[in-house]
Amino acid sequence: MAGHRETWPLRSRGFRLWLARRFFEETQGAPNAEAMSGALGVLEAKACFDGPERPVFVRVGEHEGRIYLDLANTAWQAVEVDSTGWRIVDTPPVRFRRAPGMKPLPIPERGGSIETLRPFLNVQSEADFVLVVAWALACLRPKGPYPLLVLSGEQGSAKSTFSAILRALLDPNSAPLRALPREDRDLFIAATNGHVLAFDNLSGLSSWVSDTLCRLATGGGFAVRALYSDQEEVLFKAMRPVILNGIEDVVTRADLADRAIVLQLAAIPEDKRRPEAEIWAEFERARPLILGALLDGVVEGLRRLPTTRLPRLPRMADFALWASASETAFWPEGTVWAVYESNRQEAVESVIEADPVATAVRALMADRTEWVGTATDLLAELTRIAGERAAKAKTWPDGPRALSGRLKRAATFLRKVGIEIDHVKGKGKSPARLIHLATQATAGLTDSGAQRPSEPSEPSAPLTKLNGINGFEALTRRTVETASDANADDRRGPMPPTVRRKLLETQAADGSDGADANIPAASEPEEETAAGGWRMTL
């Protein structure tokens, strides 16, 4: 078609129009509905049984170690990137699919600097800018996992403009910012039709949204029954970069926070605001040079990735390795690792502060090294510490089983601040299941007194000097989610001796945590210990 190759789904409107045009060129007539349906059926059968099978990509693809970026222009050109450089190709060896709403990228230009991007982003420090560039470099890979980029800040901090500029730089779309879908199906459909997803002005995240975003970050799928069918399924599988923004700290669950880069944006003074049209005009002029600079970083990443090593691998290990391999195109070696570790440590503190149960556990262990008791005992103790106001909130666990679920979610981040949580089965004819809390001084000891290997401590990197704030107005969006409550059973047991502390009042966490905790967990494998009981580490 017009001297280039295009890729279209057989049942799409674009292919039907092309087929009808070809029929008219050959016969000078229009095909009837029966002829069109029959032709599509034959072509679909030939594609399934006679044609070669090739992967189809959206915006970013890979072939034989090279990365291809679809420019989505009318000539169907792409950028080819390898360890020696990048270039524009008219006929890329990979197949790209054009989804509705996709807009073209500009032809990248050489000689640009990544610093050209900085004036368009309301970042507070050099560390924040490094993390944004590292996230953008990850978006230019055809495979993840991809960390979520979470932007928070008060009204007037340019969160929406920040998100829209990044989307326009990497995966422009006619609807760049959207409200968060209310079903898994809609979220995965959006993921199959775009490479970068940006959800604007969030008020909070329900439990299912947090779980689905975790799957999108590290790869997951969704199945739904096909229309007009009793036994066929339609499968959606995707791994995508995601941008979230909101006034509040919307990420309050540890599993999602461990997959996120969280940035706090400062409010822009009124005397430093600029018209949005002026900002976008300047960005359009700079966009080819910024994209070219990012492609230089991708070249560096492909060259250095096989030899890149980190002190240890975090949760998003592939992202950390790729960002560290690419960093020397812009900064000294080790820059990304230092700021990423610091950001992850800040996320730990933020999630613990947002979770009243984790906050109460931390307060309980502040002046002791060990606590042992039943879930009922621990719930009573934590309720006493948290105070009446927190205990009456919907986010507070209403029974021992709900508490156990909340402890499982908080265990990873509590371990990073020096608190280990174990479940130990007591001795006797009717042994009660006990919860063992221990600080770093005793967390490494088994029942027999042997030392357990401890996890390495999390280093923190000092942030560099603050950067000047550039002003532009934010857009207005809204998204409303509803959290659910929790129900759980109750078990009574003797109260162990406790140390009284000053009552604390904590901020409420996502109400969905208590609900998730009520779902009965599958039985977990038991490990025999020398003492004759068993131990399970959350």
N, C-alpha and C positions, 0 to 999 in steps of 0.2 A: 504494500500500500504506500504510494508516493515515495518509492525507493527505500523504504525501511520496513522492519518487521514489528508487528504489534501482537499482543497477547490478550485475548478476550475469553471470558467464560462462554461456553456454547449457548447457554440459556439466558445470557445477558441481553439487554436491549441493544447495546452497541453492535453485537455480532448479528442479531436479527436484522438490523438496519443494513449492515454491510452485505448480508446474504440477499436481502431483497433488492438492493442496488445491483448486485451482480446478475441476478435473475433478469432484471429489467434490461441491463446492457446486452444480454444474450438473446432475449426474446421480445424485447420492446413491450412487455406486459408485466402485470403485477401478479405474484403468486397468491393463490387462495390459502386460506387457513390450513386446509388439509395438506396441501403440498408443503407448506412451510413446516408444519409439525412433522411430517414424514421425513423431510430432509434433515431436520435437526436430530431426529431419532437415529437416522443412519450415520450421520457424522459423529454422534455421541458413541455409538457402538464401535465405529472404526477407531475412534480415539482410545477407547478402553481396551480393545483387543489387538489392534494392528499398529498403533502409533507408539513411539518411544515414550518412556516415563521420565519426566524432568521435574525438579522442584520449581515452584513459582513463588516469588518473593514480593513483598510490598516495601518499596522505597530502598531497602538495603539488602544486598544479596552477596553470595560468596561462591567462587568457583576456582578450584585448583590453587588455593592459598591466596587468591586475590579477592579484594573487596570491591563491590560495585555499588555505586550510589545512583539511583534513578533520578535524573533531572526532571522527569515528568513533563517535558516539553513536547511540542507537536512533532518533532523529529525523532522522538523516542531515544534520545541520547542518554548516556550514562558516564559517570566518572569511574575510571579503573584505577585502583590503588594497590601497589605492592611495596615491597621493602626498598625499591629503588626510586620510587616517585609516584606521581599521579598524572593522569592524562584523560582527555575527553575521547570517548569511543562512540562511533555511530551505530555499531551493531554489537552490543555486548553479548557474550556467550550465555548469560543467564536470562531467564524469563521474568519479567516484571508485570504485575497486575495493577491496573489503575482503578482505584476505588472511587466512588462518587465523592466529590468535595476536594480531591487532591489538587494542589496547585503546583506550578513548576518552581523549581529552584533556579537561581541565576547561574550563569556560567561562572565558575569560580576563577579568581584571578590570583596570580602569584605575587609574592613580595609583600603580602600583608602581615600585620602583627596581631597577635591575640589580644594585645592591649587595646586595640580598636573597639573591642566588645565592651570593655569596662564602663564607658560613659552611659551605656544604654541599660545597665543593670544597677539596681539600688542595693549594692552590696556594702556591708559595713566595714569589712576588713579584707586584707590580702588573702587570708585563709579562706574566707567565703568565696572569693573569686576563683581561687584554685579549685575548690570543690565543684563549682559550677562548670568550669572548663573540663574537669575530669569526668563529670556526668555527661557533658556534651560529647566528649570523645567516646564514651561507652555507647551512646546512641548511634554512632557511626559504625558500630560493629553489627553484623547480621545475627549474632547470637549473644545471649546473656550469660548469666543473670544480670539484670539491670536494677540498680538501686532506685528507689522512689526519691524524687526531689520534692521536699515538703517545705513550703514557704508560709511563714506565719508573721503576723504583725498587725498593728492597729490600722484603723481606717486612714487612707492617705499614704500608705507605704508602698504603693505601686506594685502590689502583688499580682494583679491581673495583667498589667503591662509587662512585668517581668516574665510571666508565663507565656504571654502571647509572642514576645520577641524570641524566646527560645524555640517555641513551636515554629515560628516563621523561618528561623535559621536552619532548622533540622528537618522538619516535615510540614511545610506550609499547607494549610487547609482552609476552605472557605468558612468553616465554623471551628476556629482554633480552640476556643474555650467552651466547655459544655458543663451542664449540671450532671451530677453523678447519677448514673442509671439506678433504678430501684430493683433490678433483677440481675442474677448472674448471667442469664441469657443475653440481655442487652449489653452488659459490660463486655462479654466475649465477642459479640457481634461488632462492637466498636473496635475491639482489639484486632479483629481480622480485617478491618477496613482502614487501618491507619497504623503507622509505625510508632508515633509518639502520641500519648493520650494526655490531655490537660483538663483537669476538673477544677472549676473555679468557685470561690467563695463558699467553702464548706463550713457547716456549723458543727459537724461531728461525724464520726464513722460508726455505723452499727457493726455488730459482730460479723455478719456475713460479708459485709463490704471489706472489712479488714482481712478476713480469710481469703476472699477472692483476689484482693490486691497482692497478698503474699504469693498466691499461685501465679499471678501475672508477672511478678518480679523474677521468680525463679523457674517459671515454666509450669503450666498446668492445662487442664482441659475441662470441657463441659459438654455433656450429652443431653439431647432432648429428642423426644419422639418426633419423627418426620410427619409432616402434615398428610392427612388422608392415609395413614398407615398405622397398623396395630403393632408391628414388631420391628420396623426399621428405625434407626436412630440417625440423627444429624450430629456430627461431632465437631466441636470447636476446640482448637488447640492454639495457644498463643503464649508468647513471652515478650513483653513490651516495656519500654521506658514510660514512666508515669510521672506527671507533675500534679501535685495537690497544693491548693492554697486556701487559707482561711485566717480569720482574725485570731481564733483560739488555737491552742495546740491540739490539732485534730488527731494526731497519732498518740494514743495512750496505751496501746498494748505492746508488750515486749517483743512478740514475734514480728510485728510489722515495723517497730522502731529499729530492730536489728537489721532490717533490710532498707533503711532509709538514710538519706542525707537531709538533715533538718537545719534550715537557715532562718534566723530571725531578722526581719527587715525593719529598719527604723522609719519613723514617720518623716515625710518630706516637708520642711517649712514652706509656708505659703509664698515667701519671697523667692524661693528657688524652684517653684513649679514652672513647667513649660507647656505650651500647647501640644496636645497629642499629635496633631498633624505635623508639627515641626519635628518631633521626635521620630516619627515614622519616615518622613522624607529623608532625614539624615541617615537613618538605619538602612533604607533601601540603597542609598549610595555606597554605604560601607559594607553591605552584606556580601558582595562577591569577594572582597578582600578577607573578611572574617572567615567565610567558608573555606577559602584557600588556606588560611593559617591553620584551621582545624584539620584539613586534609594533610598538611605537613606533619601534624601531630600523629595522625593515623599511620603515615609512612614510618615515622620513628617507632611507633608501637609495634608494627609488623617486623621491623628490623631487630628490636631489642627484646621482644617477648620471649623467645626461646631461652635467653640467658638471664632473664629477670628473676630475682629471688627476694623474698620478704623475710623479716625476722620471724614471723609466724603468720598463719593464714587466718583471717577473720571469717565471719559468716559469709560475706560476699567476696569470696576469695578470687574468683575470676575477674571481677571488676577491679579489685585492688591491684592485681597483677597487671592488667591491661593499662590502668591509669598510671601505674608506676613505670611501666615500660615506655609510655608516651611522654612522660613529664619532661624529659631532657630536651625536648623540642622547645620548651618555654622556660623551665626552671631547673635548678640544681637537683641532682639525684637525691631522693629521700624526702622531697617536699610534700608530695601527695600523701605518703604514708604517715607523716607527722600530723598533718591537718586532719586526715581522715580518722586517725585514732583519737585525736582530741574531740572531734565531732561525735564519735561514737560514745565517748565517755560522757559528754554532755547529754546525749540521748538517754543514757542509763539514769542519770540524775533526774531528768525530766519525767521519765516514765514512773520512777519510784515516787516522785512527788505527786504525780497525778493519780496514783493508786493508793487509796486509803489503807488497804490491807498491807501492802508492802511498806508504807510509811510506819504503820503501827508495829510491824515486825522489826523494823530497824530501830524504833524507839525501845521496844522490849529488850533487844540485845545490846543496847547502848552501854549498860553498866553490868553486864554479865557475859560469860563466855559460853554458857550452855543452858538449854532449856529442854526438858523432856516431859511429855504428857500426851493425853489423848486430843483428838481434834476438838472435842467439846470443851476440854480444859483450855486449849489455846484460843478458841473463839471467845470464851468468857474473858480471858486475859486481854486479848486484843481489843475487845469491846470496852473494857475498863480503861484502857490506855487511850483509845480513839475518842472516847467521850460520847455522850448521849446523842448529840446532834449527828455525828457521823454514823452511829449505830442505827439510827432511824431512817437513814437515807436508803433509797432503792438500790444503790450501788454496794451496800454492805451485805456480805453473805448472811443468809438467814438460817443456816444450819451447818453442821460439820462437813457434809459432802460438798456443799457449795464452797466452803472454806478450802477444802483440799484442792478443788479445781482452781481456785484463785492462787493458791500457793504454787501449783504447777506452772502457771503462767508467769508468776513473778520470780520463780526459782533462778532462772538464768541471770537476770540482772541483779538479784540479791547476792548471788555468788560473786559477781564482779565487784561488789562493795564489801566482800568479806564475810557473808553470811551463808552458811551451807544448810540445806534442808534435806533431811533423810526421813524415810518412813521405816520404822523398826517394829517388828512383831515381838511382843513381850513373851515371857515364859509362863508356864502353868497349864492347867487343863483348859481354861478358856482365856487364852491370851488376848489382850486388847491390842489393837494396832496403835502404836505410839508415833508421835512426831518428834523428831530430834532436831533442834536448832543449835547451831554451833558457830562461833566466830572463828576467825583464822587461827586463833591460838589452839583450838581443839577440833576444828573441822577436818583436819587431816588424819585423825586417829580412828581406827576401826574399833570394833567391840573388844578385840583382844589387845588393844594398845599399840598395834603396829601403825606405822605412818603411811598414809595414803599419799600418792603424788598429788601435788597441788597445781592448779592452773597458774600460768604466768600472770603477773600483775599487768594492768593496763597502763601504758605510759601516756602522759599528757604532753602536748606540744604547746608552747606559748604562742599566742596569736601575735601577728605582726601589727604594725601601726595601722590606725584607722584610715580609711580612704574617704575622700570628700564625697558628699551625697549629691547626686544629680536629681533634679526634680522633674516629675511628670505625674499627671493625675492618674488614679486607678479607675478601672471600670467597675461596674456594679453587677454582681450576679447573686444568686441565692440557691441554696440547696438545703433541704430539710430532711432529716432522717429521724426515725423513731427507734428508740431503744426498748428492749423488753426486760421483764423482770425475771427473778429467779425463784424457784421453789426447791426446797431440799428437806430431807428428813432430819431428825435430831437424835443424838445419842447422849446419854448422861453418863458421867463418871466423876470420880473424886477430883477435887481441885488441889493441885500441888502448891507448895509454898511459893509465893511470888514477892517481888519487890515492887512497891508502889512508886509510881512516877507521876509527874505533873500531867494532867490530862491534856491531850493534843486535839486540835481540830484540823482536819485535812480537807483538801479540795476533793470534790466528787470526781470519780473516774467514770469511764463508759459503763452505762448501766447494763450493757450486754454481757459484761464479764461474768456477772452472777448467773445469768441465764445459761451461758456456755458451761459453767461449772456444774449445772444440774444434770447434764447429759451423762448417763452412766458410762464410765470409761471401760474399754475392753480390758480384760484381765492381763496383767503384765507378768513377765517371767520372774520367778523367784530364785534368789541366789542363797544357797546355804552358807552360813557363817560358822566359824569355829565355836561360837557360843550356842549353837543349836537352833538359833532363830533364823530370820532372814532379813535382808536389807534391800531397799529399793531407793535409788537416788533419782530425784526429780530432774 
